[in-house]
Amino acid sequence: MSDAQHEIRQGIRFAFGDNWRAFLNTLDEDKILEAEKSLQDMLQVQDLKGKTFLDAGCGSGLFSLAARRLGARVTSFDFDPASVACAETLRQRYFAETLE
């Protein structure tokens, strides 16, 4: 058992990754476009071409995906291994050609 799983079982931390895994089952193009619009509005830009986007605590990876689709070079990380797996799932689903 990993440290994360042990801490979740002991109630030391919440299993955010499990929620994000369920969220990915409902993720559709409309939600992705909404995330892109959210980034555009917040950052007051039309795209992120030539920019670097750091997604600290990436959760589901939705905003990493949105930033990547807007043209950014993206680095994502999270403390929760299940959240990292969710972000990796989105990377494989939408940008498999960029996997090293």
Secondary structure as UniProt FT lines:
FT   HELIX           3..9
FT   TURN            10..11
FT   HELIX           16..24
FT   TURN            25..26
FT   HELIX           29..43
FT   TURN            49..50
FT   STRAND          52..56
FT   TURN            59..60
FT   HELIX           62..69
FT   TURN            70..71
FT   STRAND          73..77
FT   HELIX           81..95
FT   HELIX           96..98
//
